[in-house]
Amino acid sequence: MAGLFAAGCSKVADSKAGSALLSAAEDWHRKAHRALANRQALAPEFTRADLSPTFRGNGSLTVDTPFYREQLASGFPDWRLEVTGLVATPLTFSLENIRRLPQRTQITRHDCVEGWSAIGEWTGPQLSLLLDAAGVLPEANFILFRCADTLHGHRYYESIDMVDAYHPQTIVAHMLNGEPLPEKNGAPLRMRVERQLGYKHPKYLTAIEAVATLDGIEGGKGGFWEDQYGYQWYAGM
């Protein structure tokens, strides 16, 4: 349903009736997904024998700025990840800080709304560790991800709710298949939100922000593809 609406129904989505239909379908999808599966149920995990020969890049394949090129060449010594918004203690992490946190490694399948899939091994700390360290306030309902890349003239961003934010397989990944993230896959940091489609896994991560509402943030629909092309905000599988 998500792929059908995203790819083929732009004219319907532009109408008031179409927008209401899309919103109702998305709400039904989210509620059904959460009702049929335990909120903490894991996405399928695989073995290293199942790894795809290559893990393609998609969307942005780099960040076209002098700072990014300098950091890429030197191992990202000055890259920083901020945790801000509705938190008791805003934090800033270097890449080395991220590497020193307790790590989770998981081999999962990435499913793209375009129809392709790939299996990769991802390593990084659980997002919940960073959120708990910062002390997310009770009024926070969503976690917003801000990124360094620009796609189709717009800065990339995404968001998830607190259920997915605290899911054990939601990690801030800095490694793919035992190596530092490649440039095309989001170096140095990207999100893995394993129970959602690929566009919910933002790359080139610079900030994590706890917010009460998505209203007034960029286009107000919670993410780049949602704002620009009418993709569903909840892309659970």
Protein Blocks (a to p, Z undefined) as FASTA:
>chain_A
ZZmmmmmmmmmmmpmklmmmmmmmmmmmmmmmmmmpcfkbccddddfklpcfbacdehjf
bdcdfklmmmmmnopmmgccddehjdfbdcdddfklmmmpccdddddddddfklpacddd
dddddfklmmmmnopafklcbdcdddfbdeehiacdddddfklmmpcklccdfbeehiac
dfknopabdcddfkbcfklmcghifbdcddfbfghpajlnopaklmmnopafblcZZ
